[in-house]
Amino acid sequence: MSNIKFNRDPLDIYIDNKRVMRRPEIMRLLSVSRSTLHRWIKSGIFPKPAFKQGGIALWHKQDYDDWMAQHRR
């Protein structure tokens, strides 16, 4: 029998939700190209990055999760 932990520590969940995701990870998870992601952001389909750091767009994981929950219908 495996040692899978089903009840996650609330701190682990909090830290996971507060992490940031870069554009390549978003593109991979959505299976879209860079131009499609840009088009979705520009048209308001996908949320804008939470912030940019040194020209790198960053999204909060929670924002991505919230968007996915709304679009998985």
PyMOL Python script that loads the backbone (N, CA, C, O; Angstrom):
from pymol import cmd

cmd.read_pdbstr("""\
ATOM      1  N   MET A   1       0.843  -1.177   0.000  1.00  0.00           N
ATOM      2  CA  MET A   1       0.000   0.000   0.000  1.00  0.00           C
ATOM      3  C   MET A   1       0.888   1.239   0.000  1.00  0.00           C
ATOM      4  O   MET A   1       1.920   1.264   0.671  1.00  0.00           O
ATOM      5  N   SER A   2       0.500   2.247  -0.735  1.00  0.00           N
ATOM      6  CA  SER A   2       1.337   3.446  -0.862  1.00  0.00           C
ATOM      7  C   SER A   2       1.127   4.400   0.307  1.00  0.00           C
ATOM      8  O   SER A   2       0.153   4.296   1.053  1.00  0.00           O
ATOM      9  N   ASN A   3       2.046   5.313   0.443  1.00  0.00           N
ATOM     10  CA  ASN A   3       2.004   6.311   1.501  1.00  0.00           C
ATOM     11  C   ASN A   3       1.427   7.635   0.998  1.00  0.00           C
ATOM     12  O   ASN A   3       1.984   8.689   1.302  1.00  0.00           O
ATOM     13  N   ILE A   4       0.348   7.613   0.252  1.00  0.00           N
ATOM     14  CA  ILE A   4      -0.254   8.824  -0.287  1.00  0.00           C
ATOM     15  C   ILE A   4      -0.968   9.565   0.831  1.00  0.00           C
ATOM     16  O   ILE A   4      -1.751   8.987   1.585  1.00  0.00           O
ATOM     17  N   LYS A   5      -0.678  10.860   0.922  1.00  0.00           N
ATOM     18  CA  LYS A   5      -1.290  11.692   1.947  1.00  0.00           C
ATOM     19  C   LYS A   5      -2.494  12.402   1.329  1.00  0.00           C
ATOM     20  O   LYS A   5      -2.333  13.281   0.483  1.00  0.00           O
ATOM     21  N   PHE A   6      -3.693  12.022   1.752  1.00  0.00           N
ATOM     22  CA  PHE A   6      -4.902  12.577   1.176  1.00  0.00           C
ATOM     23  C   PHE A   6      -5.293  13.900   1.817  1.00  0.00           C
ATOM     24  O   PHE A   6      -5.837  14.771   1.140  1.00  0.00           O
ATOM     25  N   ASN A   7      -5.033  14.064   3.084  1.00  0.00           N
ATOM     26  CA  ASN A   7      -5.368  15.306   3.774  1.00  0.00           C
ATOM     27  C   ASN A   7      -4.136  16.195   3.775  1.00  0.00           C
ATOM     28  O   ASN A   7      -3.184  15.961   4.520  1.00  0.00           O
ATOM     29  N   ARG A   8      -4.166  17.224   2.924  1.00  0.00           N
ATOM     30  CA  ARG A   8      -3.019  18.115   2.820  1.00  0.00           C
ATOM     31  C   ARG A   8      -3.028  19.113   3.961  1.00  0.00           C
ATOM     32  O   ARG A   8      -4.082  19.545   4.427  1.00  0.00           O
ATOM     33  N   ASP A   9      -1.852  19.463   4.394  1.00  0.00           N
ATOM     34  CA  ASP A   9      -1.669  20.474   5.414  1.00  0.00           C
ATOM     35  C   ASP A   9      -2.176  21.816   4.883  1.00  0.00           C
ATOM     36  O   ASP A   9      -1.822  22.193   3.766  1.00  0.00           O
ATOM     37  N   PRO A  10      -2.991  22.548   5.641  1.00  0.00           N
ATOM     38  CA  PRO A  10      -3.492  23.844   5.175  1.00  0.00           C
ATOM     39  C   PRO A  10      -2.382  24.807   4.770  1.00  0.00           C
ATOM     40  O   PRO A  10      -2.569  25.606   3.852  1.00  0.00           O
ATOM     41  N   LEU A  11      -1.246  24.748   5.428  1.00  0.00           N
ATOM     42  CA  LEU A  11      -0.130  25.619   5.061  1.00  0.00           C
ATOM     43  C   LEU A  11       0.390  25.270   3.669  1.00  0.00           C
ATOM     44  O   LEU A  11       0.712  26.163   2.886  1.00  0.00           O
ATOM     45  N   ASP A  12       0.474  23.970   3.356  1.00  0.00           N
ATOM     46  CA  ASP A  12       0.895  23.546   2.015  1.00  0.00           C
ATOM     47  C   ASP A  12      -0.066  24.056   0.949  1.00  0.00           C
ATOM     48  O   ASP A  12       0.364  24.516  -0.108  1.00  0.00           O
ATOM     49  N   ILE A  13      -1.347  23.978   1.220  1.00  0.00           N
ATOM     50  CA  ILE A  13      -2.357  24.457   0.273  1.00  0.00           C
ATOM     51  C   ILE A  13      -2.223  25.961   0.092  1.00  0.00           C
ATOM     52  O   ILE A  13      -2.294  26.457  -1.032  1.00  0.00           O
ATOM     53  N   TYR A  14      -2.030  26.695   1.189  1.00  0.00           N
ATOM     54  CA  TYR A  14      -1.883  28.150   1.124  1.00  0.00           C
ATOM     55  C   TYR A  14      -0.657  28.530   0.293  1.00  0.00           C
ATOM     56  O   TYR A  14      -0.733  29.398  -0.577  1.00  0.00           O
ATOM     57  N   ILE A  15       0.448  27.886   0.562  1.00  0.00           N
ATOM     58  CA  ILE A  15       1.685  28.184  -0.169  1.00  0.00           C
ATOM     59  C   ILE A  15       1.512  27.854  -1.643  1.00  0.00           C
ATOM     60  O   ILE A  15       1.940  28.629  -2.498  1.00  0.00           O
ATOM     61  N   ASP A  16       0.895  26.725  -1.958  1.00  0.00           N
ATOM     62  CA  ASP A  16       0.685  26.331  -3.345  1.00  0.00           C
ATOM     63  C   ASP A  16      -0.183  27.357  -4.072  1.00  0.00           C
ATOM     64  O   ASP A  16       0.111  27.710  -5.214  1.00  0.00           O
ATOM     65  N   ASN A  17      -1.242  27.838  -3.432  1.00  0.00           N
ATOM     66  CA  ASN A  17      -2.138  28.805  -4.052  1.00  0.00           C
ATOM     67  C   ASN A  17      -1.502  30.181  -4.209  1.00  0.00           C
ATOM     68  O   ASN A  17      -1.929  30.956  -5.065  1.00  0.00           O
ATOM     69  N   LYS A  18      -0.503  30.498  -3.415  1.00  0.00           N
ATOM     70  CA  LYS A  18       0.143  31.810  -3.478  1.00  0.00           C
ATOM     71  C   LYS A  18       1.341  31.843  -4.420  1.00  0.00           C
ATOM     72  O   LYS A  18       1.910  32.911  -4.647  1.00  0.00           O
ATOM     73  N   ARG A  19       1.729  30.721  -4.962  1.00  0.00           N
ATOM     74  CA  ARG A  19       2.887  30.714  -5.850  1.00  0.00           C
ATOM     75  C   ARG A  19       2.537  31.404  -7.162  1.00  0.00           C
ATOM     76  O   ARG A  19       1.362  31.594  -7.475  1.00  0.00           O
ATOM     77  N   VAL A  20       3.545  31.776  -7.917  1.00  0.00           N
ATOM     78  CA  VAL A  20       3.323  32.438  -9.194  1.00  0.00           C
ATOM     79  C   VAL A  20       3.716  31.505 -10.336  1.00  0.00           C
ATOM     80  O   VAL A  20       4.551  30.614 -10.182  1.00  0.00           O
ATOM     81  N   MET A  21       3.089  31.741 -11.479  1.00  0.00           N
ATOM     82  CA  MET A  21       3.318  30.914 -12.657  1.00  0.00           C
ATOM     83  C   MET A  21       3.769  31.813 -13.803  1.00  0.00           C
ATOM     84  O   MET A  21       3.226  32.900 -14.001  1.00  0.00           O
ATOM     85  N   ARG A  22       4.756  31.358 -14.547  1.00  0.00           N
ATOM     86  CA  ARG A  22       5.253  32.110 -15.698  1.00  0.00           C
ATOM     87  C   ARG A  22       4.485  31.702 -16.958  1.00  0.00           C
ATOM     88  O   ARG A  22       3.784  30.690 -16.978  1.00  0.00           O
ATOM     89  N   ARG A  23       4.634  32.510 -18.001  1.00  0.00           N
ATOM     90  CA  ARG A  23       3.911  32.299 -19.263  1.00  0.00           C
ATOM     91  C   ARG A  23       4.081  30.879 -19.828  1.00  0.00           C
ATOM     92  O   ARG A  23       3.084  30.281 -20.232  1.00  0.00           O
ATOM     93  N   PRO A  24       5.296  30.312 -19.874  1.00  0.00           N
ATOM     94  CA  PRO A  24       5.427  28.954 -20.443  1.00  0.00           C
ATOM     95  C   PRO A  24       4.599  27.900 -19.690  1.00  0.00           C
ATOM     96  O   PRO A  24       4.045  26.988 -20.303  1.00  0.00           O
ATOM     97  N   GLU A  25       4.520  28.029 -18.385  1.00  0.00           N
ATOM     98  CA  GLU A  25       3.723  27.072 -17.612  1.00  0.00           C
ATOM     99  C   GLU A  25       2.240  27.237 -17.920  1.00  0.00           C
ATOM    100  O   GLU A  25       1.527  26.246 -18.081  1.00  0.00           O
ATOM    101  N   ILE A  26       1.769  28.482 -18.003  1.00  0.00           N
ATOM    102  CA  ILE A  26       0.372  28.747 -18.349  1.00  0.00           C
ATOM    103  C   ILE A  26       0.063  28.167 -19.729  1.00  0.00           C
ATOM    104  O   ILE A  26      -0.954  27.498 -19.911  1.00  0.00           O
ATOM    105  N   MET A  27       0.936  28.424 -20.690  1.00  0.00           N
ATOM    106  CA  MET A  27       0.734  27.929 -22.052  1.00  0.00           C
ATOM    107  C   MET A  27       0.685  26.400 -22.078  1.00  0.00           C
ATOM    108  O   MET A  27      -0.138  25.813 -22.781  1.00  0.00           O
ATOM    109  N   ARG A  28       1.557  25.768 -21.319  1.00  0.00           N
ATOM    110  CA  ARG A  28       1.591  24.300 -21.282  1.00  0.00           C
ATOM    111  C   ARG A  28       0.308  23.743 -20.667  1.00  0.00           C
ATOM    112  O   ARG A  28      -0.274  22.793 -21.192  1.00  0.00           O
ATOM    113  N   LEU A  29      -0.133  24.334 -19.555  1.00  0.00           N
ATOM    114  CA  LEU A  29      -1.335  23.845 -18.882  1.00  0.00           C
ATOM    115  C   LEU A  29      -2.593  24.046 -19.721  1.00  0.00           C
ATOM    116  O   LEU A  29      -3.509  23.224 -19.679  1.00  0.00           O
ATOM    117  N   LEU A  30      -2.637  25.139 -20.481  1.00  0.00           N
ATOM    118  CA  LEU A  30      -3.801  25.419 -21.327  1.00  0.00           C
ATOM    119  C   LEU A  30      -3.689  24.793 -22.716  1.00  0.00           C
ATOM    120  O   LEU A  30      -4.660  24.770 -23.471  1.00  0.00           O
ATOM    121  N   SER A  31      -2.503  24.288 -23.048  1.00  0.00           N
ATOM    122  CA  SER A  31      -2.229  23.729 -24.381  1.00  0.00           C
ATOM    123  C   SER A  31      -2.523  24.742 -25.479  1.00  0.00           C
ATOM    124  O   SER A  31      -3.191  24.435 -26.466  1.00  0.00           O
ATOM    125  N   VAL A  32      -2.009  25.962 -25.288  1.00  0.00           N
ATOM    126  CA  VAL A  32      -2.183  27.018 -26.284  1.00  0.00           C
ATOM    127  C   VAL A  32      -0.827  27.629 -26.618  1.00  0.00           C
ATOM    128  O   VAL A  32       0.134  27.513 -25.857  1.00  0.00           O
ATOM    129  N   SER A  33      -0.777  28.278 -27.766  1.00  0.00           N
ATOM    130  CA  SER A  33       0.445  28.954 -28.188  1.00  0.00           C
ATOM    131  C   SER A  33       0.563  30.308 -27.494  1.00  0.00           C
ATOM    132  O   SER A  33      -0.378  30.790 -26.863  1.00  0.00           O
ATOM    133  N   ARG A  34       1.729  30.896 -27.629  1.00  0.00           N
ATOM    134  CA  ARG A  34       1.967  32.225 -27.060  1.00  0.00           C
ATOM    135  C   ARG A  34       1.022  33.254 -27.670  1.00  0.00           C
ATOM    136  O   ARG A  34       0.496  34.112 -26.961  1.00  0.00           O
ATOM    137  N   SER A  35       0.802  33.173 -28.985  1.00  0.00           N
ATOM    138  CA  SER A  35      -0.077  34.144 -29.638  1.00  0.00           C
ATOM    139  C   SER A  35      -1.532  33.966 -29.204  1.00  0.00           C
ATOM    140  O   SER A  35      -2.253  34.950 -29.043  1.00  0.00           O
ATOM    141  N   THR A  36      -1.966  32.724 -29.015  1.00  0.00           N
ATOM    142  CA  THR A  36      -3.337  32.486 -28.533  1.00  0.00           C
ATOM    143  C   THR A  36      -3.505  33.035 -27.125  1.00  0.00           C
ATOM    144  O   THR A  36      -4.507  33.686 -26.831  1.00  0.00           O
ATOM    145  N   LEU A  37      -2.541  32.780 -26.255  1.00  0.00           N
ATOM    146  CA  LEU A  37      -2.618  33.305 -24.895  1.00  0.00           C
ATOM    147  C   LEU A  37      -2.675  34.833 -24.924  1.00  0.00           C
ATOM    148  O   LEU A  37      -3.479  35.436 -24.213  1.00  0.00           O
ATOM    149  N   HIS A  38      -1.838  35.454 -25.734  1.00  0.00           N
ATOM    150  CA  HIS A  38      -1.838  36.911 -25.847  1.00  0.00           C
ATOM    151  C   HIS A  38      -3.202  37.418 -26.337  1.00  0.00           C
ATOM    152  O   HIS A  38      -3.721  38.408 -25.822  1.00  0.00           O
ATOM    153  N   ARG A  39      -3.770  36.740 -27.322  1.00  0.00           N
ATOM    154  CA  ARG A  39      -5.068  37.122 -27.861  1.00  0.00           C
ATOM    155  C   ARG A  39      -6.161  36.992 -26.794  1.00  0.00           C
ATOM    156  O   ARG A  39      -7.029  37.858 -26.685  1.00  0.00           O
ATOM    157  N   TRP A  40      -6.118  35.912 -26.012  1.00  0.00           N
ATOM    158  CA  TRP A  40      -7.096  35.705 -24.941  1.00  0.00           C
ATOM    159  C   TRP A  40      -6.988  36.805 -23.883  1.00  0.00           C
ATOM    160  O   TRP A  40      -8.000  37.304 -23.391  1.00  0.00           O
ATOM    161  N   ILE A  41      -5.754  37.177 -23.541  1.00  0.00           N
ATOM    162  CA  ILE A  41      -5.552  38.230 -22.538  1.00  0.00           C
ATOM    163  C   ILE A  41      -6.070  39.565 -23.075  1.00  0.00           C
ATOM    164  O   ILE A  41      -6.771  40.295 -22.375  1.00  0.00           O
ATOM    165  N   LYS A  42      -5.723  39.871 -24.306  1.00  0.00           N
ATOM    166  CA  LYS A  42      -6.122  41.141 -24.920  1.00  0.00           C
ATOM    167  C   LYS A  42      -7.644  41.259 -25.027  1.00  0.00           C
ATOM    168  O   LYS A  42      -8.197  42.344 -24.844  1.00  0.00           O
ATOM    169  N   SER A  43      -8.318  40.152 -25.321  1.00  0.00           N
ATOM    170  CA  SER A  43      -9.775  40.182 -25.471  1.00  0.00           C
ATOM    171  C   SER A  43     -10.522  39.973 -24.149  1.00  0.00           C
ATOM    172  O   SER A  43     -11.751  40.040 -24.116  1.00  0.00           O
ATOM    173  N   GLY A  44      -9.792  39.721 -23.070  1.00  0.00           N
ATOM    174  CA  GLY A  44     -10.423  39.552 -21.763  1.00  0.00           C
ATOM    175  C   GLY A  44     -10.874  38.136 -21.461  1.00  0.00           C
ATOM    176  O   GLY A  44     -11.527  37.899 -20.445  1.00  0.00           O
ATOM    177  N   ILE A  45     -10.538  37.196 -22.322  1.00  0.00           N
ATOM    178  CA  ILE A  45     -10.910  35.796 -22.085  1.00  0.00           C
ATOM    179  C   ILE A  45     -10.114  35.223 -20.923  1.00  0.00           C
ATOM    180  O   ILE A  45     -10.660  34.509 -20.083  1.00  0.00           O
ATOM    181  N   PHE A  46      -8.832  35.534 -20.876  1.00  0.00           N
ATOM    182  CA  PHE A  46      -7.952  35.054 -19.802  1.00  0.00           C
ATOM    183  C   PHE A  46      -7.449  36.264 -19.028  1.00  0.00           C
ATOM    184  O   PHE A  46      -7.219  37.319 -19.619  1.00  0.00           O
ATOM    185  N   PRO A  47      -7.272  36.130 -17.705  1.00  0.00           N
ATOM    186  CA  PRO A  47      -6.844  37.292 -16.904  1.00  0.00           C
ATOM    187  C   PRO A  47      -5.441  37.782 -17.262  1.00  0.00           C
ATOM    188  O   PRO A  47      -4.571  37.009 -17.663  1.00  0.00           O
ATOM    189  N   LYS A  48      -5.256  39.082 -17.105  1.00  0.00           N
ATOM    190  CA  LYS A  48      -3.938  39.679 -17.308  1.00  0.00           C
ATOM    191  C   LYS A  48      -2.998  39.176 -16.220  1.00  0.00           C
ATOM    192  O   LYS A  48      -3.451  38.748 -15.159  1.00  0.00           O
ATOM    193  N   PRO A  49      -1.700  39.225 -16.474  1.00  0.00           N
ATOM    194  CA  PRO A  49      -0.752  38.827 -15.425  1.00  0.00           C
ATOM    195  C   PRO A  49      -0.952  39.657 -14.158  1.00  0.00           C
ATOM    196  O   PRO A  49      -1.300  40.836 -14.226  1.00  0.00           O
ATOM    197  N   ALA A  50      -0.734  39.040 -13.025  1.00  0.00           N
ATOM    198  CA  ALA A  50      -0.870  39.747 -11.749  1.00  0.00           C
ATOM    199  C   ALA A  50       0.174  40.855 -11.655  1.00  0.00           C
ATOM    200  O   ALA A  50      -0.087  41.926 -11.107  1.00  0.00           O
ATOM    201  N   PHE A  51       1.355  40.583 -12.196  1.00  0.00           N
ATOM    202  CA  PHE A  51       2.413  41.590 -12.224  1.00  0.00           C
ATOM    203  C   PHE A  51       3.496  41.148 -13.186  1.00  0.00           C
ATOM    204  O   PHE A  51       3.545  39.993 -13.608  1.00  0.00           O
ATOM    205  N   LYS A  52       4.356  42.083 -13.523  1.00  0.00           N
ATOM    206  CA  LYS A  52       5.508  41.780 -14.367  1.00  0.00           C
ATOM    207  C   LYS A  52       6.763  42.119 -13.591  1.00  0.00           C
ATOM    208  O   LYS A  52       6.847  43.151 -12.925  1.00  0.00           O
ATOM    209  N   GLN A  53       7.725  41.239 -13.687  1.00  0.00           N
ATOM    210  CA  GLN A  53       8.984  41.424 -12.973  1.00  0.00           C
ATOM    211  C   GLN A  53      10.115  41.273 -13.987  1.00  0.00           C
ATOM    212  O   GLN A  53      10.360  40.181 -14.500  1.00  0.00           O
ATOM    213  N   GLY A  54      10.792  42.368 -14.266  1.00  0.00           N
ATOM    214  CA  GLY A  54      11.872  42.328 -15.244  1.00  0.00           C
ATOM    215  C   GLY A  54      11.397  41.925 -16.622  1.00  0.00           C
ATOM    216  O   GLY A  54      12.124  41.257 -17.357  1.00  0.00           O
ATOM    217  N   GLY A  55      10.187  42.321 -16.985  1.00  0.00           N
ATOM    218  CA  GLY A  55       9.635  41.983 -18.286  1.00  0.00           C
ATOM    219  C   GLY A  55       9.025  40.592 -18.369  1.00  0.00           C
ATOM    220  O   GLY A  55       8.578  40.183 -19.441  1.00  0.00           O
ATOM    221  N   ILE A  56       8.998  39.862 -17.269  1.00  0.00           N
ATOM    222  CA  ILE A  56       8.440  38.513 -17.233  1.00  0.00           C
ATOM    223  C   ILE A  56       7.047  38.577 -16.623  1.00  0.00           C
ATOM    224  O   ILE A  56       6.878  39.035 -15.493  1.00  0.00           O
ATOM    225  N   ALA A  57       6.050  38.115 -17.374  1.00  0.00           N
ATOM    226  CA  ALA A  57       4.668  38.101 -16.893  1.00  0.00           C
ATOM    227  C   ALA A  57       4.478  36.964 -15.897  1.00  0.00           C
ATOM    228  O   ALA A  57       4.908  35.834 -16.129  1.00  0.00           O
ATOM    229  N   LEU A  58       3.820  37.288 -14.777  1.00  0.00           N
ATOM    230  CA  LEU A  58       3.588  36.307 -13.712  1.00  0.00           C
ATOM    231  C   LEU A  58       2.124  36.331 -13.285  1.00  0.00           C
ATOM    232  O   LEU A  58       1.540  37.395 -13.079  1.00  0.00           O
ATOM    233  N   TRP A  59       1.548  35.153 -13.156  1.00  0.00           N
ATOM    234  CA  TRP A  59       0.175  35.002 -12.690  1.00  0.00           C
ATOM    235  C   TRP A  59       0.197  34.280 -11.351  1.00  0.00           C
ATOM    236  O   TRP A  59       1.056  33.432 -11.109  1.00  0.00           O
ATOM    237  N   HIS A  60      -0.752  34.618 -10.481  1.00  0.00           N
ATOM    238  CA  HIS A  60      -0.944  33.858  -9.242  1.00  0.00           C
ATOM    239  C   HIS A  60      -1.620  32.542  -9.610  1.00  0.00           C
ATOM    240  O   HIS A  60      -2.532  32.522 -10.437  1.00  0.00           O
ATOM    241  N   LYS A  61      -1.184  31.462  -9.012  1.00  0.00           N
ATOM    242  CA  LYS A  61      -1.784  30.154  -9.288  1.00  0.00           C
ATOM    243  C   LYS A  61      -3.269  30.174  -8.982  1.00  0.00           C
ATOM    244  O   LYS A  61      -4.061  29.556  -9.695  1.00  0.00           O
ATOM    245  N   GLN A  62      -3.655  30.880  -7.925  1.00  0.00           N
ATOM    246  CA  GLN A  62      -5.067  30.945  -7.555  1.00  0.00           C
ATOM    247  C   GLN A  62      -5.900  31.599  -8.658  1.00  0.00           C
ATOM    248  O   GLN A  62      -7.037  31.189  -8.894  1.00  0.00           O
ATOM    249  N   ASP A  63      -5.353  32.604  -9.334  1.00  0.00           N
ATOM    250  CA  ASP A  63      -6.067  33.243 -10.449  1.00  0.00           C
ATOM    251  C   ASP A  63      -6.283  32.240 -11.587  1.00  0.00           C
ATOM    252  O   ASP A  63      -7.358  32.187 -12.185  1.00  0.00           O
ATOM    253  N   TYR A  64      -5.257  31.456 -11.871  1.00  0.00           N
ATOM    254  CA  TYR A  64      -5.375  30.412 -12.893  1.00  0.00           C
ATOM    255  C   TYR A  64      -6.429  29.382 -12.477  1.00  0.00           C
ATOM    256  O   TYR A  64      -7.294  29.021 -13.274  1.00  0.00           O
ATOM    257  N   ASP A  65      -6.355  28.913 -11.233  1.00  0.00           N
ATOM    258  CA  ASP A  65      -7.317  27.920 -10.740  1.00  0.00           C
ATOM    259  C   ASP A  65      -8.749  28.446 -10.807  1.00  0.00           C
ATOM    260  O   ASP A  65      -9.664  27.721 -11.197  1.00  0.00           O
ATOM    261  N   ASP A  66      -8.940  29.714 -10.425  1.00  0.00           N
ATOM    262  CA  ASP A  66     -10.278  30.318 -10.477  1.00  0.00           C
ATOM    263  C   ASP A  66     -10.796  30.380 -11.906  1.00  0.00           C
ATOM    264  O   ASP A  66     -11.964  30.089 -12.161  1.00  0.00           O
ATOM    265  N   TRP A  67      -9.917  30.764 -12.847  1.00  0.00           N
ATOM    266  CA  TRP A  67     -10.310  30.840 -14.249  1.00  0.00           C
ATOM    267  C   TRP A  67     -10.689  29.459 -14.766  1.00  0.00           C
ATOM    268  O   TRP A  67     -11.692  29.304 -15.462  1.00  0.00           O
ATOM    269  N   MET A  68      -9.891  28.463 -14.426  1.00  0.00           N
ATOM    270  CA  MET A  68     -10.180  27.095 -14.874  1.00  0.00           C
ATOM    271  C   MET A  68     -11.519  26.610 -14.327  1.00  0.00           C
ATOM    272  O   MET A  68     -12.286  25.962 -15.039  1.00  0.00           O
ATOM    273  N   ALA A  69     -11.800  26.923 -13.065  1.00  0.00           N
ATOM    274  CA  ALA A  69     -13.062  26.496 -12.461  1.00  0.00           C
ATOM    275  C   ALA A  69     -14.260  27.103 -13.192  1.00  0.00           C
ATOM    276  O   ALA A  69     -15.302  26.462 -13.327  1.00  0.00           O
ATOM    277  N   GLN A  70     -14.108  28.334 -13.660  1.00  0.00           N
ATOM    278  CA  GLN A  70     -15.202  28.994 -14.383  1.00  0.00           C
ATOM    279  C   GLN A  70     -15.369  28.460 -15.793  1.00  0.00           C
ATOM    280  O   GLN A  70     -16.466  28.533 -16.347  1.00  0.00           O
ATOM    281  N   HIS A  71     -14.324  27.930 -16.382  1.00  0.00           N
ATOM    282  CA  HIS A  71     -14.378  27.519 -17.792  1.00  0.00           C
ATOM    283  C   HIS A  71     -14.415  26.014 -18.001  1.00  0.00           C
ATOM    284  O   HIS A  71     -14.277  25.553 -19.134  1.00  0.00           O
ATOM    285  N   ARG A  72     -14.593  25.251 -16.963  1.00  0.00           N
ATOM    286  CA  ARG A  72     -14.677  23.790 -17.084  1.00  0.00           C
ATOM    287  C   ARG A  72     -16.125  23.318 -17.013  1.00  0.00           C
ATOM    288  O   ARG A  72     -16.443  22.385 -16.275  1.00  0.00           O
ATOM    289  N   ARG A  73     -16.966  23.938 -17.750  1.00  0.00           N
ATOM    290  CA  ARG A  73     -18.396  23.570 -17.681  1.00  0.00           C
ATOM    291  C   ARG A  73     -18.818  22.808 -18.868  1.00  0.00           C
ATOM    292  O   ARG A  73     -19.982  22.421 -18.972  1.00  0.00           O
TER     293      ARG A  73
END
""", "prot")
cmd.dss("prot")
cmd.show_as("cartoon", "prot")
cmd.util.cbc("prot")
cmd.orient("prot")
